[in-house]
Amino acid sequence: MEREIDLKEISDGRFYDLNDMVKAGCDDCRGCSACCRGMGESILLDPLDIFRLTDCRKCSFEQLLDSCIELHVVDGVILPNLKMAGEEEACTFLNAEGRCSIHPFRPGICRLFPLGRCYEEGTFRYFLQVHECPKENKTKVKVKKWIDTPDLKRNQEFITAWHYFLKDVQKLTEGCAQNALQKKICMYVLNQFYVQPYDRTGDFYEQFDLRLREAKRYLGIAG
């Protein structure tokens, strides 16, 4: 979800497009796993992340809840996040060597870091968080190579649609006079986009688009 921040304080003052070069290269994070520890509940998972994780683990959403993810209310909406564990509060997917054990299936936030997204006017732009990654002497890399996500155009369309849908749901839950109705909306969104299994052999974006249209009709959201 959105954070109220001053970009001047956390970025280099620039916005980046997919074909721009950004100073984010960190030598494959060799010897460092700082961004995989102590992140609390901040690594929120979108429906594509869950699609990837259930495919990787060959399991259901409920089975992920039993092991590596948890649920929290974020801005009035129930959303899953990666679970941190142990004294070092390490991501449950971090192996003994301090490496990501699901790297090809890692969540979108992990692919993006240390880049962030600035949402405005129905879309978003990328920016570089200059204080988040402790790795020194970073090299320049093309943004789309760094994000390492197939079919980036469709991925960006999905990210935009999901973000602004959640904003609409947030408005609905804020306007609820009854807690029971607020909970009903939250549980509907959770079930519609996370709990109901996706066809792992099918196209995720087509399945998401269908669910999004159904959800907007059910909740009375325009568009």
Disulfide bonds with the S-S distance in Angstrom:
none
